[in-house]
Amino acid sequence: MKDKRDYLIKCPRAEKRIDCQVRMGLILDQEKENYKVIELILEHKHTLQLPETSHLLVSQRKISELQGLEN
């Protein structure tokens, strides 16, 4: 399979598609103004991140504005 990612990205991430089926389907009840769950699948096909190490995830890392300007 051809790699479709942008070649100009500085730090490309590894391609990790595992076809995890976890999802939640919602519908909005406009009369009652609330949501109703119509589908819920909680079975993961991969290991989950431990709460003690979640700060290491790329999405959870925080940098200061000064650090951001240095790159």
PDB file of N, CA, C and O in Angstrom, chain B, residues numbered from 101:
ATOM      1  N   MET B 101       0.844  -1.182   0.000  1.00  0.00           N
ATOM      2  CA  MET B 101       0.000   0.000   0.000  1.00  0.00           C
ATOM      3  C   MET B 101       0.889   1.245   0.000  1.00  0.00           C
ATOM      4  O   MET B 101       1.876   1.315   0.732  1.00  0.00           O
ATOM      5  N   LYS B 102       0.529   2.216  -0.821  1.00  0.00           N
ATOM      6  CA  LYS B 102       1.295   3.451  -0.920  1.00  0.00           C
ATOM      7  C   LYS B 102       1.054   4.328   0.303  1.00  0.00           C
ATOM      8  O   LYS B 102      -0.075   4.446   0.778  1.00  0.00           O
ATOM      9  N   ASP B 103       2.118   4.940   0.807  1.00  0.00           N
ATOM     10  CA  ASP B 103       2.023   5.835   1.960  1.00  0.00           C
ATOM     11  C   ASP B 103       1.442   7.167   1.487  1.00  0.00           C
ATOM     12  O   ASP B 103       2.053   7.859   0.673  1.00  0.00           O
ATOM     13  N   LYS B 104       0.259   7.527   1.999  1.00  0.00           N
ATOM     14  CA  LYS B 104      -0.437   8.732   1.553  1.00  0.00           C
ATOM     15  C   LYS B 104      -0.185   9.941   2.446  1.00  0.00           C
ATOM     16  O   LYS B 104      -0.726  11.021   2.208  1.00  0.00           O
ATOM     17  N   ARG B 105       0.654   9.750   3.494  1.00  0.00           N
ATOM     18  CA  ARG B 105       0.891  10.863   4.410  1.00  0.00           C
ATOM     19  C   ARG B 105       1.745  11.949   3.755  1.00  0.00           C
ATOM     20  O   ARG B 105       2.503  11.684   2.822  1.00  0.00           O
ATOM     21  N   ASP B 106       1.611  13.154   4.254  1.00  0.00           N
ATOM     22  CA  ASP B 106       2.338  14.305   3.732  1.00  0.00           C
ATOM     23  C   ASP B 106       3.827  14.162   4.026  1.00  0.00           C
ATOM     24  O   ASP B 106       4.208  13.943   5.175  1.00  0.00           O
ATOM     25  N   TYR B 107       4.663  14.282   3.019  1.00  0.00           N
ATOM     26  CA  TYR B 107       6.111  14.105   3.184  1.00  0.00           C
ATOM     27  C   TYR B 107       6.781  15.319   3.821  1.00  0.00           C
ATOM     28  O   TYR B 107       7.968  15.251   4.140  1.00  0.00           O
ATOM     29  N   LEU B 108       6.067  16.426   4.018  1.00  0.00           N
ATOM     30  CA  LEU B 108       6.643  17.634   4.612  1.00  0.00           C
ATOM     31  C   LEU B 108       6.505  17.668   6.141  1.00  0.00           C
ATOM     32  O   LEU B 108       7.005  18.593   6.781  1.00  0.00           O
ATOM     33  N   ILE B 109       5.845  16.689   6.720  1.00  0.00           N
ATOM     34  CA  ILE B 109       5.647  16.655   8.166  1.00  0.00           C
ATOM     35  C   ILE B 109       6.978  16.375   8.848  1.00  0.00           C
ATOM     36  O   ILE B 109       7.714  15.477   8.439  1.00  0.00           O
ATOM     37  N   LYS B 110       7.288  17.153   9.900  1.00  0.00           N
ATOM     38  CA  LYS B 110       8.583  17.034  10.581  1.00  0.00           C
ATOM     39  C   LYS B 110       8.726  15.722  11.342  1.00  0.00           C
ATOM     40  O   LYS B 110       9.759  15.060  11.242  1.00  0.00           O
ATOM     41  N   CYS B 111       7.714  15.344  12.094  1.00  0.00           N
ATOM     42  CA  CYS B 111       7.780  14.141  12.928  1.00  0.00           C
ATOM     43  C   CYS B 111       6.607  13.223  12.571  1.00  0.00           C
ATOM     44  O   CYS B 111       5.598  13.218  13.276  1.00  0.00           O
ATOM     45  N   PRO B 112       6.722  12.456  11.501  1.00  0.00           N
ATOM     46  CA  PRO B 112       5.595  11.602  11.120  1.00  0.00           C
ATOM     47  C   PRO B 112       5.360  10.498  12.139  1.00  0.00           C
ATOM     48  O   PRO B 112       6.306   9.965  12.719  1.00  0.00           O
ATOM     49  N   ARG B 113       4.115  10.165  12.350  1.00  0.00           N
ATOM     50  CA  ARG B 113       3.743   9.089  13.271  1.00  0.00           C
ATOM     51  C   ARG B 113       3.617   7.789  12.485  1.00  0.00           C
ATOM     52  O   ARG B 113       3.349   7.786  11.284  1.00  0.00           O
ATOM     53  N   ALA B 114       3.816   6.705  13.189  1.00  0.00           N
ATOM     54  CA  ALA B 114       3.691   5.400  12.552  1.00  0.00           C
ATOM     55  C   ALA B 114       2.230   5.142  12.191  1.00  0.00           C
ATOM     56  O   ALA B 114       1.321   5.580  12.896  1.00  0.00           O
ATOM     57  N   GLU B 115       2.017   4.439  11.106  1.00  0.00           N
ATOM     58  CA  GLU B 115       0.672   4.056  10.684  1.00  0.00           C
ATOM     59  C   GLU B 115       0.211   2.918  11.586  1.00  0.00           C
ATOM     60  O   GLU B 115       0.799   1.837  11.564  1.00  0.00           O
ATOM     61  N   LYS B 116      -0.833   3.148  12.377  1.00  0.00           N
ATOM     62  CA  LYS B 116      -1.288   2.148  13.354  1.00  0.00           C
ATOM     63  C   LYS B 116      -2.802   2.000  13.269  1.00  0.00           C
ATOM     64  O   LYS B 116      -3.518   2.454  14.161  1.00  0.00           O
ATOM     65  N   ARG B 117      -3.278   1.393  12.247  1.00  0.00           N
ATOM     66  CA  ARG B 117      -4.711   1.155  12.136  1.00  0.00           C
ATOM     67  C   ARG B 117      -5.007  -0.257  12.591  1.00  0.00           C
ATOM     68  O   ARG B 117      -4.434  -1.217  12.075  1.00  0.00           O
ATOM     69  N   ILE B 118      -5.905  -0.387  13.563  1.00  0.00           N
ATOM     70  CA  ILE B 118      -6.174  -1.704  14.136  1.00  0.00           C
ATOM     71  C   ILE B 118      -7.642  -2.082  14.033  1.00  0.00           C
ATOM     72  O   ILE B 118      -8.040  -3.128  14.546  1.00  0.00           O
ATOM     73  N   ASP B 119      -8.453  -1.263  13.387  1.00  0.00           N
ATOM     74  CA  ASP B 119      -9.863  -1.565  13.177  1.00  0.00           C
ATOM     75  C   ASP B 119     -10.608  -1.789  14.490  1.00  0.00           C
ATOM     76  O   ASP B 119     -11.370  -2.747  14.621  1.00  0.00           O
ATOM     77  N   CYS B 120     -10.389  -0.919  15.444  1.00  0.00           N
ATOM     78  CA  CYS B 120     -11.095  -0.995  16.723  1.00  0.00           C
ATOM     79  C   CYS B 120     -12.557  -0.601  16.497  1.00  0.00           C
ATOM     80  O   CYS B 120     -12.830   0.405  15.842  1.00  0.00           O
ATOM     81  N   GLN B 121     -13.482  -1.373  17.025  1.00  0.00           N
ATOM     82  CA  GLN B 121     -14.906  -1.178  16.761  1.00  0.00           C
ATOM     83  C   GLN B 121     -15.632  -0.368  17.834  1.00  0.00           C
ATOM     84  O   GLN B 121     -16.858  -0.262  17.797  1.00  0.00           O
ATOM     85  N   VAL B 122     -14.896   0.207  18.788  1.00  0.00           N
ATOM     86  CA  VAL B 122     -15.542   0.972  19.857  1.00  0.00           C
ATOM     87  C   VAL B 122     -16.266   2.175  19.259  1.00  0.00           C
ATOM     88  O   VAL B 122     -15.702   2.942  18.480  1.00  0.00           O
ATOM     89  N   ARG B 123     -17.528   2.316  19.646  1.00  0.00           N
ATOM     90  CA  ARG B 123     -18.293   3.471  19.164  1.00  0.00           C
ATOM     91  C   ARG B 123     -19.552   3.653  20.007  1.00  0.00           C
ATOM     92  O   ARG B 123     -19.978   2.755  20.733  1.00  0.00           O
ATOM     93  N   MET B 124     -20.132   4.847  19.885  1.00  0.00           N
ATOM     94  CA  MET B 124     -21.371   5.163  20.579  1.00  0.00           C
ATOM     95  C   MET B 124     -22.244   5.953  19.615  1.00  0.00           C
ATOM     96  O   MET B 124     -21.829   6.981  19.080  1.00  0.00           O
ATOM     97  N   GLY B 125     -23.452   5.461  19.402  1.00  0.00           N
ATOM     98  CA  GLY B 125     -24.405   6.150  18.535  1.00  0.00           C
ATOM     99  C   GLY B 125     -25.423   6.888  19.371  1.00  0.00           C
ATOM    100  O   GLY B 125     -25.964   6.329  20.325  1.00  0.00           O
ATOM    101  N   LEU B 126     -25.695   8.137  19.029  1.00  0.00           N
ATOM    102  CA  LEU B 126     -26.629   8.978  19.777  1.00  0.00           C
ATOM    103  C   LEU B 126     -27.680   9.552  18.843  1.00  0.00           C
ATOM    104  O   LEU B 126     -27.423   9.771  17.659  1.00  0.00           O
ATOM    105  N   ILE B 127     -28.862   9.793  19.386  1.00  0.00           N
ATOM    106  CA  ILE B 127     -29.858  10.573  18.666  1.00  0.00           C
ATOM    107  C   ILE B 127     -30.362  11.653  19.624  1.00  0.00           C
ATOM    108  O   ILE B 127     -30.379  11.464  20.840  1.00  0.00           O
ATOM    109  N   LEU B 128     -30.764  12.766  19.062  1.00  0.00           N
ATOM    110  CA  LEU B 128     -31.264  13.883  19.859  1.00  0.00           C
ATOM    111  C   LEU B 128     -32.780  13.846  19.881  1.00  0.00           C
ATOM    112  O   LEU B 128     -33.428  13.872  18.834  1.00  0.00           O
ATOM    113  N   ASP B 129     -33.342  13.785  21.079  1.00  0.00           N
ATOM    114  CA  ASP B 129     -34.791  13.889  21.266  1.00  0.00           C
ATOM    115  C   ASP B 129     -35.105  15.374  21.401  1.00  0.00           C
ATOM    116  O   ASP B 129     -34.883  15.969  22.455  1.00  0.00           O
ATOM    117  N   GLN B 130     -35.619  15.965  20.337  1.00  0.00           N
ATOM    118  CA  GLN B 130     -35.820  17.416  20.324  1.00  0.00           C
ATOM    119  C   GLN B 130     -36.935  17.865  21.259  1.00  0.00           C
ATOM    120  O   GLN B 130     -36.910  18.996  21.742  1.00  0.00           O
ATOM    121  N   GLU B 131     -37.912  17.003  21.523  1.00  0.00           N
ATOM    122  CA  GLU B 131     -38.991  17.378  22.434  1.00  0.00           C
ATOM    123  C   GLU B 131     -38.488  17.455  23.876  1.00  0.00           C
ATOM    124  O   GLU B 131     -38.804  18.400  24.600  1.00  0.00           O
ATOM    125  N   LYS B 132     -37.707  16.458  24.288  1.00  0.00           N
ATOM    126  CA  LYS B 132     -37.181  16.421  25.656  1.00  0.00           C
ATOM    127  C   LYS B 132     -35.845  17.144  25.782  1.00  0.00           C
ATOM    128  O   LYS B 132     -35.355  17.337  26.894  1.00  0.00           O
ATOM    129  N   GLU B 133     -35.256  17.543  24.673  1.00  0.00           N
ATOM    130  CA  GLU B 133     -33.971  18.242  24.615  1.00  0.00           C
ATOM    131  C   GLU B 133     -32.868  17.459  25.319  1.00  0.00           C
ATOM    132  O   GLU B 133     -32.122  18.014  26.125  1.00  0.00           O
ATOM    133  N   ASN B 134     -32.770  16.176  25.012  1.00  0.00           N
ATOM    134  CA  ASN B 134     -31.678  15.364  25.528  1.00  0.00           C
ATOM    135  C   ASN B 134     -31.293  14.308  24.496  1.00  0.00           C
ATOM    136  O   ASN B 134     -31.991  14.111  23.502  1.00  0.00           O
ATOM    137  N   TYR B 135     -30.176  13.636  24.744  1.00  0.00           N
ATOM    138  CA  TYR B 135     -29.686  12.620  23.827  1.00  0.00           C
ATOM    139  C   TYR B 135     -30.042  11.234  24.333  1.00  0.00           C
ATOM    140  O   TYR B 135     -30.152  11.008  25.538  1.00  0.00           O
ATOM    141  N   LYS B 136     -30.219  10.315  23.406  1.00  0.00           N
ATOM    142  CA  LYS B 136     -30.500   8.926  23.732  1.00  0.00           C
ATOM    143  C   LYS B 136     -29.444   8.057  23.051  1.00  0.00           C
ATOM    144  O   LYS B 136     -29.175   8.212  21.860  1.00  0.00           O
ATOM    145  N   VAL B 137     -28.852   7.145  23.816  1.00  0.00           N
ATOM    146  CA  VAL B 137     -27.852   6.233  23.268  1.00  0.00           C
ATOM    147  C   VAL B 137     -28.582   5.135  22.507  1.00  0.00           C
ATOM    148  O   VAL B 137     -29.440   4.455  23.071  1.00  0.00           O
ATOM    149  N   ILE B 138     -28.247   4.954  21.222  1.00  0.00           N
ATOM    150  CA  ILE B 138     -28.901   3.916  20.426  1.00  0.00           C
ATOM    151  C   ILE B 138     -27.963   2.757  20.124  1.00  0.00           C
ATOM    152  O   ILE B 138     -28.414   1.671  19.762  1.00  0.00           O
ATOM    153  N   GLU B 139     -26.658   2.980  20.270  1.00  0.00           N
ATOM    154  CA  GLU B 139     -25.686   1.921  20.024  1.00  0.00           C
ATOM    155  C   GLU B 139     -24.461   2.176  20.903  1.00  0.00           C
ATOM    156  O   GLU B 139     -23.969   3.302  20.977  1.00  0.00           O
ATOM    157  N   LEU B 140     -23.974   1.133  21.562  1.00  0.00           N
ATOM    158  CA  LEU B 140     -22.806   1.269  22.415  1.00  0.00           C
ATOM    159  C   LEU B 140     -21.982  -0.011  22.334  1.00  0.00           C
ATOM    160  O   LEU B 140     -22.437  -1.080  22.740  1.00  0.00           O
ATOM    161  N   ILE B 141     -20.772   0.106  21.809  1.00  0.00           N
ATOM    162  CA  ILE B 141     -19.843  -1.022  21.718  1.00  0.00           C
ATOM    163  C   ILE B 141     -18.568  -0.605  22.436  1.00  0.00           C
ATOM    164  O   ILE B 141     -17.918   0.361  22.038  1.00  0.00           O
ATOM    165  N   LEU B 142     -18.206  -1.330  23.498  1.00  0.00           N
ATOM    166  CA  LEU B 142     -17.076  -0.954  24.340  1.00  0.00           C
ATOM    167  C   LEU B 142     -15.880  -1.896  24.240  1.00  0.00           C
ATOM    168  O   LEU B 142     -14.906  -1.715  24.970  1.00  0.00           O
ATOM    169  N   GLU B 143     -15.922  -2.881  23.373  1.00  0.00           N
ATOM    170  CA  GLU B 143     -14.844  -3.855  23.269  1.00  0.00           C
ATOM    171  C   GLU B 143     -13.715  -3.323  22.389  1.00  0.00           C
ATOM    172  O   GLU B 143     -13.901  -3.090  21.194  1.00  0.00           O
ATOM    173  N   HIS B 144     -12.538  -3.132  22.999  1.00  0.00           N
ATOM    174  CA  HIS B 144     -11.372  -2.656  22.269  1.00  0.00           C
ATOM    175  C   HIS B 144     -10.590  -3.828  21.708  1.00  0.00           C
ATOM    176  O   HIS B 144     -10.602  -4.919  22.279  1.00  0.00           O
ATOM    177  N   LYS B 145      -9.904  -3.605  20.581  1.00  0.00           N
ATOM    178  CA  LYS B 145      -9.029  -4.618  19.992  1.00  0.00           C
ATOM    179  C   LYS B 145      -7.566  -4.305  20.287  1.00  0.00           C
ATOM    180  O   LYS B 145      -6.670  -4.845  19.639  1.00  0.00           O
ATOM    181  N   HIS B 146      -7.327  -3.449  21.247  1.00  0.00           N
ATOM    182  CA  HIS B 146      -5.968  -3.030  21.570  1.00  0.00           C
ATOM    183  C   HIS B 146      -5.874  -2.739  23.061  1.00  0.00           C
ATOM    184  O   HIS B 146      -6.894  -2.614  23.739  1.00  0.00           O
ATOM    185  N   THR B 147      -4.662  -2.633  23.566  1.00  0.00           N
ATOM    186  CA  THR B 147      -4.490  -2.291  24.977  1.00  0.00           C
ATOM    187  C   THR B 147      -4.748  -0.801  25.168  1.00  0.00           C
ATOM    188  O   THR B 147      -4.475   0.011  24.284  1.00  0.00           O
ATOM    189  N   LEU B 148      -5.273  -0.462  26.324  1.00  0.00           N
ATOM    190  CA  LEU B 148      -5.570   0.935  26.632  1.00  0.00           C
ATOM    191  C   LEU B 148      -4.420   1.552  27.413  1.00  0.00           C
ATOM    192  O   LEU B 148      -3.639   0.849  28.053  1.00  0.00           O
ATOM    193  N   GLN B 149      -4.328   2.859  27.353  1.00  0.00           N
ATOM    194  CA  GLN B 149      -3.287   3.594  28.060  1.00  0.00           C
ATOM    195  C   GLN B 149      -3.597   3.612  29.550  1.00  0.00           C
ATOM    196  O   GLN B 149      -4.738   3.848  29.946  1.00  0.00           O
ATOM    197  N   LEU B 150      -2.588   3.365  30.375  1.00  0.00           N
ATOM    198  CA  LEU B 150      -2.764   3.440  31.821  1.00  0.00           C
ATOM    199  C   LEU B 150      -2.874   4.908  32.243  1.00  0.00           C
ATOM    200  O   LEU B 150      -2.184   5.758  31.680  1.00  0.00           O
ATOM    201  N   PRO B 151      -3.722   5.220  33.214  1.00  0.00           N
ATOM    202  CA  PRO B 151      -3.855   6.616  33.664  1.00  0.00           C
ATOM    203  C   PRO B 151      -2.528   7.208  34.156  1.00  0.00           C
ATOM    204  O   PRO B 151      -2.298   8.410  34.024  1.00  0.00           O
ATOM    205  N   GLU B 152      -1.657   6.364  34.724  1.00  0.00           N
ATOM    206  CA  GLU B 152      -0.380   6.858  35.251  1.00  0.00           C
ATOM    207  C   GLU B 152       0.570   7.315  34.139  1.00  0.00           C
ATOM    208  O   GLU B 152       1.490   8.091  34.393  1.00  0.00           O
ATOM    209  N   THR B 153       0.354   6.842  32.923  1.00  0.00           N
ATOM    210  CA  THR B 153       1.259   7.195  31.820  1.00  0.00           C
ATOM    211  C   THR B 153       0.568   8.004  30.724  1.00  0.00           C
ATOM    212  O   THR B 153       1.159   8.232  29.668  1.00  0.00           O
ATOM    213  N   SER B 154      -0.661   8.440  30.952  1.00  0.00           N
ATOM    214  CA  SER B 154      -1.383   9.177  29.906  1.00  0.00           C
ATOM    215  C   SER B 154      -0.743  10.528  29.607  1.00  0.00           C
ATOM    216  O   SER B 154      -0.946  11.070  28.520  1.00  0.00           O
ATOM    217  N   HIS B 155       0.027  11.087  30.544  1.00  0.00           N
ATOM    218  CA  HIS B 155       0.689  12.371  30.288  1.00  0.00           C
ATOM    219  C   HIS B 155       1.773  12.237  29.211  1.00  0.00           C
ATOM    220  O   HIS B 155       2.246  13.247  28.689  1.00  0.00           O
ATOM    221  N   LEU B 156       2.169  11.013  28.874  1.00  0.00           N
ATOM    222  CA  LEU B 156       3.183  10.793  27.843  1.00  0.00           C
ATOM    223  C   LEU B 156       2.601  10.790  26.427  1.00  0.00           C
ATOM    224  O   LEU B 156       3.351  10.853  25.453  1.00  0.00           O
ATOM    225  N   LEU B 157       1.294  10.718  26.307  1.00  0.00           N
ATOM    226  CA  LEU B 157       0.667  10.726  24.985  1.00  0.00           C
ATOM    227  C   LEU B 157       0.901  12.066  24.297  1.00  0.00           C
ATOM    228  O   LEU B 157       0.919  13.110  24.948  1.00  0.00           O
ATOM    229  N   VAL B 158       1.078  12.030  22.991  1.00  0.00           N
ATOM    230  CA  VAL B 158       1.318  13.260  22.230  1.00  0.00           C
ATOM    231  C   VAL B 158       0.171  14.249  22.423  1.00  0.00           C
ATOM    232  O   VAL B 158       0.405  15.453  22.531  1.00  0.00           O
ATOM    233  N   SER B 159      -1.060  13.756  22.466  1.00  0.00           N
ATOM    234  CA  SER B 159      -2.216  14.640  22.607  1.00  0.00           C
ATOM    235  C   SER B 159      -2.303  15.294  23.981  1.00  0.00           C
ATOM    236  O   SER B 159      -3.038  16.269  24.140  1.00  0.00           O
ATOM    237  N   GLN B 160      -1.583  14.794  24.973  1.00  0.00           N
ATOM    238  CA  GLN B 160      -1.646  15.318  26.328  1.00  0.00           C
ATOM    239  C   GLN B 160      -0.433  16.154  26.715  1.00  0.00           C
ATOM    240  O   GLN B 160      -0.398  16.719  27.808  1.00  0.00           O
ATOM    241  N   ARG B 161       0.548  16.239  25.848  1.00  0.00           N
ATOM    242  CA  ARG B 161       1.752  17.003  26.176  1.00  0.00           C
ATOM    243  C   ARG B 161       1.473  18.497  26.073  1.00  0.00           C
ATOM    244  O   ARG B 161       0.827  18.952  25.129  1.00  0.00           O
ATOM    245  N   LYS B 162       1.950  19.236  27.025  1.00  0.00           N
ATOM    246  CA  LYS B 162       1.752  20.691  27.047  1.00  0.00           C
ATOM    247  C   LYS B 162       3.124  21.369  26.968  1.00  0.00           C
ATOM    248  O   LYS B 162       4.052  20.994  27.685  1.00  0.00           O
ATOM    249  N   ILE B 163       3.242  22.369  26.092  1.00  0.00           N
ATOM    250  CA  ILE B 163       4.463  23.141  26.009  1.00  0.00           C
ATOM    251  C   ILE B 163       4.112  24.612  26.161  1.00  0.00           C
ATOM    252  O   ILE B 163       2.992  25.025  25.859  1.00  0.00           O
ATOM    253  N   SER B 164       5.052  25.381  26.620  1.00  0.00           N
ATOM    254  CA  SER B 164       4.807  26.810  26.789  1.00  0.00           C
ATOM    255  C   SER B 164       4.860  27.496  25.429  1.00  0.00           C
ATOM    256  O   SER B 164       5.343  26.927  24.450  1.00  0.00           O
ATOM    257  N   GLU B 165       4.357  28.721  25.384  1.00  0.00           N
ATOM    258  CA  GLU B 165       4.356  29.483  24.134  1.00  0.00           C
ATOM    259  C   GLU B 165       5.793  29.731  23.672  1.00  0.00           C
ATOM    260  O   GLU B 165       6.073  29.698  22.473  1.00  0.00           O
ATOM    261  N   LEU B 166       6.697  29.978  24.611  1.00  0.00           N
ATOM    262  CA  LEU B 166       8.099  30.199  24.284  1.00  0.00           C
ATOM    263  C   LEU B 166       8.724  28.952  23.654  1.00  0.00           C
ATOM    264  O   LEU B 166       9.464  29.053  22.676  1.00  0.00           O
ATOM    265  N   GLN B 167       8.425  27.772  24.219  1.00  0.00           N
ATOM    266  CA  GLN B 167       8.938  26.530  23.658  1.00  0.00           C
ATOM    267  C   GLN B 167       8.395  26.321  22.255  1.00  0.00           C
ATOM    268  O   GLN B 167       9.116  25.832  21.385  1.00  0.00           O
ATOM    269  N   GLY B 168       7.148  26.679  22.016  1.00  0.00           N
ATOM    270  CA  GLY B 168       6.543  26.525  20.694  1.00  0.00           C
ATOM    271  C   GLY B 168       7.192  27.420  19.668  1.00  0.00           C
ATOM    272  O   GLY B 168       7.304  27.041  18.502  1.00  0.00           O
ATOM    273  N   LEU B 169       7.621  28.601  20.073  1.00  0.00           N
ATOM    274  CA  LEU B 169       8.255  29.540  19.140  1.00  0.00           C
ATOM    275  C   LEU B 169       9.693  29.142  18.796  1.00  0.00           C
ATOM    276  O   LEU B 169      10.231  29.575  17.777  1.00  0.00           O
ATOM    277  N   GLU B 170      10.318  28.315  19.649  1.00  0.00           N
ATOM    278  CA  GLU B 170      11.706  27.916  19.423  1.00  0.00           C
ATOM    279  C   GLU B 170      11.840  26.965  18.245  1.00  0.00           C
ATOM    280  O   GLU B 170      12.916  26.890  17.652  1.00  0.00           O
ATOM    281  N   ASN B 171      10.793  26.236  17.884  1.00  0.00           N
ATOM    282  CA  ASN B 171      10.867  25.254  16.786  1.00  0.00           C
ATOM    283  C   ASN B 171      10.728  25.887  15.446  1.00  0.00           C
ATOM    284  O   ASN B 171      10.770  25.195  14.429  1.00  0.00           O
TER     285      ASN B 171
END
